[in-house]
């Protein structure tokens, strides 16, 4: 499982969109979810598209049900807000 996730993240670094990725507009614009699963659980990585050659992972977690929990979504939203603030400050 970790090997598949690593390959998908490597593809993201190259600017390619893995087939197991989907937009997460409920988190924010340019945010995607990388999805993997096995017989035990679902695995998710919520990330922001590349900005200035950087890939930002907002949250990575394992879940046992089909629906993503509110706390996991809140973590990703908060980290995106913090990142956006930091990027704005860097432009000043």
Secondary structure, DSSP 8 states (H G I E B T S, - for coil): -HHHHHHHHHHHHTT---TTEEE-TTT-TTEEEEEEE-SS-EEEEEEEEEETTEEEEEEEEEESSSS--HHHHHHHHHHHHHHHHHHHHHH-
